[in-house]
């Protein structure tokens, strides 16, 4: 029987062989950990209904969320209209705290006599084109759509009266300010890169896409480094943050927070807040949705689902 010495064993198992044999040099340097726990997830994903692209937004506390890349479009909103009746027992399930007054969904797309539709500027061409941002919807309609998408209106709060869910991050504000590090989505410099500052009088006689909102994503520099677009301008956005509701008072809409400003306002910083009654429907007011991580995504990241 051949006796195997320690020298022989080392020679047989060596990673580098000489004497005409090929050399193998295995890199044993450990893989560095990701810079953020959520780096194990993709940077973007398409939602389960295959309607919208969401962008991953990482937070300083080691968690993250999904934010719609663009404002909700007419095409996406139409899918909800076709799937869910406007009212009745099979209609939308309205939010229980701030939408107790709501009974039926409006239809600014199909109803030519709709009051908000009548406010749209004359030369706002194709106001409900499929890739235009959906507008002329109230807080409750925006909230119900996002819930149908298994998402929610982006959370926010102002610390005074308008409040979102307890212990939830200010999703819209943190996304727009890149975790409170910038004034605007793209940085700290004031730049003319968003659809803002339109004068209704100047729009008269203009035939083209400059009057009113543009199709979503048409201002490629109006975005965060991660790719969330049109947070400022185009249309202002409802957020999931409204004033306290007194259950002893009549069922009336309360005031809710809006963010970002619309095409008819000057460029403002991400920190600027707007507000409107929950039943307000305006041609320059739309919304986008946010979403928590799924159970599986939370397990991959190693955090407790929100």
N, C-alpha and C positions, 0 to 999 in steps of 0.2 A: 504494500500500500504506500502511495506517495505521501510523504510528510509535507504538510503546508506550514511554512514558517510565517511569522508575522511580516517579514519583508516581502514574501511572495504574495500574501493577502493584500498588502498595500499596493503592490505593483499591479495586481489584478483589478483592483477597484479604483485606481488612480484616474482622475478626470483628464489627465494629460498623458498621452502615450507618445513615446519617441521611437526612433529607429524606422522611420518611413510610414508609420501609422498616422491616421488623421488625428488632429488635436480637437478636443472638445472643451470649451471654456464656458461653463455654466455660470450665469450671473446670479449670485445669491443675495444681491442687495434687496432688502425688503421694499415692497411697493409702498410709497408714502400714502398716508391716509388722505381722503378727500378734504378739500379746504372747508367744505360745509357738509354737514350730515346728509343734506338732501341732494348732494351731487351724485348719489347712487341712482337718482331718478332722471328721466329724460328732461330736457329743457322745455319741451313743448309736448302737447298731446291733443288728440282729437277726442271730443266728448263721446259718451256712449250713444248718443242719438246721431252722431256723425254730422253735426250741424256747425260746430264752432271749434276753433283752435284755442287752447288755453296755454298760457305761459307760466312757467314755474317762477314764483317770487320767493326768494330766501329771506328769512327774518333773522335778526341778530341773536334771538334766543335759541337758535338751532332748529327751529321749525320752518315750515314753508307752506305755501298755499298756491292755488291755481287761480289765475286772473284771465278773463277773456282777452284775447289779443286786441280785439276791436270792440266798438260798441255793438250792441245787438242789432242785427240787420232786419230789414223788412222781410226778407226771405225766411229767416229763422223764426220770426214772430208769426208769420203766416202758417208755418208748420204747426204751431200751437193752436192757432185759430181753427185749423182744419181738424185737429185731433180732439179738441175740447170744445163743447158747445158754449155759447156766450153766457148762458144763465141756466137756471133750473137745477134739479138734483144732480144732474151729470155735468154741470158747469164748473167753472173754476172754484177751488176751495180757497176763499179769501183769508188773509192773515187775521188771526183771532184778536189781536190787541188793537191795532191801528186801522183795521178795515172792517169794523163791525157795521159801518154804514153802507158798505158796498154790496150791491145786489146783482149787477149785470155788467158784462164787459162792453166797452165801446168798440166802434169799428171805423176808425178814421180812414182805413184803406178802401173799404168797399162802400161806405155810406157817403155819397157825394154831398149830403146836407149836413154832415158832421160839423159841429161848431168850431172845433179846432182846425179842421181842414180848411175852413173858410178864412182862417187867419194867415194861411201860408201865402208868402209873397207871390205876386203874379208871375214873375220870371224865375221862380224856383222850379226849374224844369224837372219833370219826372219825380215829383216829391216822394212817391212811394215806389221808386225803382227798387229792384230786389237787393241791390248792394248798398242802398242808402241806409243810414241809421234809422231805426224805428223811433218815431216820436209821436207826440199827441197821445201819450198814454199816461195815466196817473200812477201814483206810487203803488197802489194795490195791484194794478195790472202788471207792472214791472216785476213786483215781488212774486206774483203767482207764476209768471213765465219762468223766472229763474228756478223756482221750486220744481216746476214741471221738468226742467232740465237737470234735476238732481243737483242744483247749485243754490246760491242765494244772492240777493243783492249785496254788493260789497259792504261790509260793516264799516261803521265810522261813528264818531261821537265828538261833541264839542266841549264836554265837561260842564255845561251850564244847564241846558234843557233837553237838547236832542241826544238821545242815548240809543246805542246799539246793544246787542247781547252782552251781559256781564262777562268780564274776563276775556273778551274777544279783542284781537288787535284791530287797530284802525287800518283796515286792509287797503282802502282806497288811498288814503293819505300816505301810508308807508310805501305803497307802490309808486305813487307819483313823485315822492321826494327821495326815492332810492334809500329808504331807511333813514329819513331825515338828514341826508347828507347833501342834498341839492335843492335849489329853489324851483327849478323846472325839471321835467322828466329827463331832459338831455344834459343838464348841468346847471351852472349858475349864471350864464350869460343870457341876456334878453335877446332873442332872435326871432325873426319873422318866418317861422317854420310851421305854424298851425293856422287853421282856418278860423280866424277871429276878426273882429273889428269891422264887420260889414255894415254899411249904412243903407237902410231900406230905401232911402231916396235915390241913392246912387245905383241901386239895382234896377230901377225902372228903365226899361229899354234894353237891358243887357240880356242877350240870348246866349246861354251857355251854362256851364256848371258852377259859375262863381257866385250865384245868388242862392243863399241858403246853404244847407250842409252838402258836403261832397260825399261821394261813395266812401265807405270806410277804408282807411289805410292809404288814401291818396296823397297824404302829406308824409312822405317816408322819413323825414327828419324830426317829425313831431312824435317822438317815442322815447321810451326808456332804453338804457343799454341792453336790457333783456328782451326788448321787442314789443312791449305793451304800447299800443298806438292810440293817438287822439285822446289822451287823457285831458288835454286842454283844448278848448275850442270844438268846432263842428257842432256837437250838441252837448249841453250840460247833462249831468248824470245823477239820477236818483241814487241815494245810498240808503242802507238799512239803518236808519237813525231818525227817530221822530220824538216829538215832545211827549211828556207824560200824559197819559189819558186818565181822566177822572171817571171811574165807572158809574158815578152817580149822575153825571151830566148826560144830556141827550146825545144820541149817536151822531156825532159830527166829525168831519175830518180834522186831524191835528196837523201841525206844521212839521214837515220833514226836511232833512238836510239834502242839498244838492251840491255837486262839486264840478269843477272844471270849466264852467262857463260855456256859452254857445258861440255860434258864428256871429251873433249880433252883439257881442260884448268885447271889450278890449282884452288883450292878453293879460292874464293874472297869474300870480304864483300859485303853486299847488296848495299852499296853506289857506288860500281864500275860500271861505264858505259861502254858499248860497242857501236859500230856503224857499219853500213853497208849501202851500196847503196840500195835503195828500190827494185831494181831488183835482188838483191843477193839471191841465193838459195843455201843452204849448208846443208850437212848431220847432222851438229850439231846445227842447228838453227830452232826453232819451235816457238810456241806461246801459250798463254792462253787468255781467254776473261774475261772481267769485265762487270758489269751491274749496272745501277742506280736502285733505288727502284721503284717499280711500283706506279701508282697513288694511289691505295688502300693502299699499304704499307706506303706511305708517309703520308696519312691521319691518319693511326693508330699511327705513330710516332709523328705526329704533326709538320711536316716540309714541306716546299715548295719543290715540285719535281724539280730536276735539269734537 
